[in-house]
Amino acid sequence: MMVSLLLYSYARGERSSRGIERRCVEDVAYRVIAAQQKPDHATIARFRARHEDALAELFGSVLGLCREAGLVKVGVIAIDGTKVHASASHHSNFDYEQLSREILREAGELDAAEDGLYGDARGDELPEHLRTSEGRRAALEQAKQKLEARRERAENESPETEAAAEAEPAGVKIELDAAVIVPRVQGRDGWLLEARRQLDEHRRLQAKPIPRSRAERLLEAERRMAQNLEVERAANEAYEHYRVHGRDKQGRRLGRPPKPYEPPETPAGKINTTDPDSRNVKTPRSYTQGYNTQAVVNEKQIVLAAEVSASSPDFGHLEPMIKATKRELLAIGVTDTPEVALADSGYWNEEQIDNVVANEHVQVLIPPDAGKRETPRPGWDGGRYTSMRKTLQSDYGGGLYRKRKAMIEPVFAQTKHNRRINHFHRRGRSAARSEWRLITATHNLLKLHRHQIATAAA
């Protein structure tokens, strides 16, 4: 019942737990789904948080229903991303010094509150009602009742859920392979970028929930910034070791030591203390504190894959989204491989284009030049650049690429404008991913619903 209630609510653009609670009283459709029950907003919110992984997997189940209706055609697919505001403000972005001051201020306020509560006492003395034997017996009886109630609740919960909640994540392990990094010709920056990418992937897999307490969030933000610096130092050491001991393609030592570089003493950059996973991402008009949500659609505007990234540019998401699409299709029994992938110039990545064509057997149409440029970038001539421009200028290639906007832009417009889904309600990348996949699943449900009505009318 709760799953049906959430699916219907998201399809209608209602995602607030309090709004859903209110509609279960006022709206007849919600009352039918809830069987005249009235779950309160806390129950709805806890259910959504407790089962975020299962709710995210509803995307595949809905895609399977679309396949049965013949809506999952994968000849031509379009890939694009849109920025969705996080449940956080950009005013909560602090650097390490500001973060340290906030932690000290929180600790000072805690000390002041304890001084006001306990006065000159230590604070660990027995409360007044426990200083007599009668008071202790009454408190013990009350404590036993609370423990009994907690045990009964625990027996009704899934053991797997409890184990997952209590499990401690493993430590960060960064593996820097010179054979993978060096061909990119990025120097020291390439090693640092690869280390940051692996750290970000580790945090994504860790899926650690964002603490509710501000004091705990501040400590978590400080821990992450210190971890960023630790990973940067490890990547810098690995790069310098490679430059001293590595060899070129002819097997000769590189010889020259790298230019001296010393990582900063304190972590650089900023982090958001409300949602540490979110970033200040660029939008067409300005910047917003949020996530880069990615989607892959077919010509029927059915979303075939939906993922969430913390990086602002679309650069680097082409190959991961193609692989995610193939995983989703295989999971519902579709063995057809997409033939052509369409994306805008932000996805131009030579290494990934080559990998997608060679390994995934998908042709790619991406203009190397952004629409605002009148002339090509310096050095972007010849080879694949000229070949791609000629392909897009041909009748067939240009005709295919002109389908891109009509395929994917209406999906984002329908979601963000018509359904008013332009920000996330929950915090953390894992929670945002679960919500985004639920949002796109309900988009597919609405497309399926309209298709069935049109088919019945015909």
HELIX and SHEET records of a PDB file:
HELIX    1   1 MET A    2  ALA A   11  1                                  10    
HELIX    2   2 SER A   17  GLU A   26  1                                  10    
HELIX    3   3 VAL A   28  ILE A   33  1                                   6    
HELIX    4   4 HIS A   41  ARG A   50  1                                  10    
HELIX    5   5 GLU A   52  ALA A   56  1                                   5    
HELIX    6   6 LEU A   58  GLU A   68  1                                  11    
HELIX    7   7 HIS A   90  SER A   92  5                                   3    
HELIX    8   8 TYR A   96  TYR A  118  1                                  23    
HELIX    9   9 GLU A  128  LEU A  130  5                                   3    
HELIX   10  10 SER A  133  ASN A  156  1                                  24    
HELIX   11  11 PRO A  159  GLU A  166  1                                   8    
HELIX   12  12 ALA A  178  ILE A  181  1                                   4    
HELIX   13  13 VAL A  182  ARG A  184  5                                   3    
HELIX   14  14 GLY A  187  GLN A  206  1                                  20    
HELIX   15  15 ARG A  214  HIS A  245  1                                  32    
HELIX   16  16 LEU A  318  ALA A  331  1                                  14    
HELIX   17  17 SER A  345  TYR A  347  5                                   3    
HELIX   18  18 GLU A  350  ASN A  359  1                                  10    
HELIX   19  19 GLY A  383  GLN A  393  1                                  11    
HELIX   20  20 ASP A  395  TYR A  401  1                                   7    
HELIX   21  21 LYS A  403  ALA A  413  1                                  11    
HELIX   22  22 GLN A  414  ASN A  418  3                                   5    
HELIX   23  23 ARG A  429  ALA A  457  1                                  29    
SHEET    1   A 5 ARG A 279  LYS A 282  0                                        
SHEET    2   A 5 TYR A 287  ASN A 298 -1                                        
SHEET    3   A 5 VAL A  76  HIS A  85 -1                                        
SHEET    4   A 5 VAL A 340  LEU A 342  1                                        
SHEET    5   A 5 GLN A 363  LEU A 365  1                                        
SHEET    1   B 2 ASN A  93  ASP A  95  0                                        
SHEET    2   B 2 LYS A 270  ASN A 272 -1                                        
SHEET    1   C 3 ARG A 279  LYS A 282  0                                        
SHEET    2   C 3 TYR A 287  ASN A 298 -1                                        
SHEET    3   C 3 VAL A 303  SER A 309 -1                                        
END                                                                             
